[in-house]
Amino acid sequence: MITQGFKAHTNQVTNTPNSSNPEGINWALIGQKLPMEKTPEQVKRRIAMFRQIDMNGNGYVSLAEMDKAVLTVLQCEEIFQAKPVIVRAFNAAKNAVKDIGKNKVGDD
């Protein structure tokens, strides 16, 4: 599962620059900002975060909205500067949910 891989990664990577983390991004802090659990509290946080990211309120997050959210919501300048990474992650996430179908939104 994607979130399990992210959690494992955040436990191993610190904010110290090294060969696997040259920018010294504090992945543990980023992980704390992302509500990934299925608890009612985390679901509420996820919905609130989605509404904050979906600036035009159409129920979808565009690449431009996600790009801006990395800076304004996650407050991570280092990731914001990594445009190719944002584009690849956005497209991977978009392609991962194609089975939901057009004009249908997941439960959270």
Contacts in CASP RR format, 6 or more apart in sequence:
PFRMAT RR
TARGET T0000
AUTHOR 0000-0000-0000
METHOD contacts of the structure
MODEL  1
MITQGFKAHTNQVTNTPNSSNPEGINWALIGQKLPMEKTPEQVKRRIAMF
RQIDMNGNGYVSLAEMDKAVLTVLQCEEIFQAKPVIVRAFNAAKNAVKDI
GKNKVGDD
3 36 0 8 1.000
6 31 0 8 1.000
6 34 0 8 1.000
6 36 0 8 1.000
7 31 0 8 1.000
7 36 0 8 1.000
9 27 0 8 1.000
10 27 0 8 1.000
10 28 0 8 1.000
10 30 0 8 1.000
10 31 0 8 1.000
11 28 0 8 1.000
13 20 0 8 1.000
13 21 0 8 1.000
13 25 0 8 1.000
13 27 0 8 1.000
13 28 0 8 1.000
14 21 0 8 1.000
14 24 0 8 1.000
14 26 0 8 1.000
14 27 0 8 1.000
14 28 0 8 1.000
15 21 0 8 1.000
15 24 0 8 1.000
15 25 0 8 1.000
15 26 0 8 1.000
15 27 0 8 1.000
15 28 0 8 1.000
15 29 0 8 1.000
16 24 0 8 1.000
17 23 0 8 1.000
17 24 0 8 1.000
18 24 0 8 1.000
21 27 0 8 1.000
23 78 0 8 1.000
23 82 0 8 1.000
24 78 0 8 1.000
25 76 0 8 1.000
25 78 0 8 1.000
25 79 0 8 1.000
30 74 0 8 1.000
30 76 0 8 1.000
30 79 0 8 1.000
33 73 0 8 1.000
33 74 0 8 1.000
33 75 0 8 1.000
34 74 0 8 1.000
35 41 0 8 1.000
35 42 0 8 1.000
35 43 0 8 1.000
35 45 0 8 1.000
35 46 0 8 1.000
35 49 0 8 1.000
36 42 0 8 1.000
43 108 0 8 1.000
46 108 0 8 1.000
47 108 0 8 1.000
49 73 0 8 1.000
50 59 0 8 1.000
50 61 0 8 1.000
51 57 0 8 1.000
52 69 0 8 1.000
52 73 0 8 1.000
53 61 0 8 1.000
53 65 0 8 1.000
53 66 0 8 1.000
53 69 0 8 1.000
53 73 0 8 1.000
54 60 0 8 1.000
54 61 0 8 1.000
54 65 0 8 1.000
55 65 0 8 1.000
55 68 0 8 1.000
56 62 0 8 1.000
56 65 0 8 1.000
59 105 0 8 1.000
61 69 0 8 1.000
63 86 0 8 1.000
63 87 0 8 1.000
63 90 0 8 1.000
66 86 0 8 1.000
66 90 0 8 1.000
67 80 0 8 1.000
67 83 0 8 1.000
67 86 0 8 1.000
70 76 0 8 1.000
70 79 0 8 1.000
70 80 0 8 1.000
70 86 0 8 1.000
71 77 0 8 1.000
71 80 0 8 1.000
79 85 0 8 1.000
79 86 0 8 1.000
80 86 0 8 1.000
97 106 0 8 1.000
100 106 0 8 1.000
END
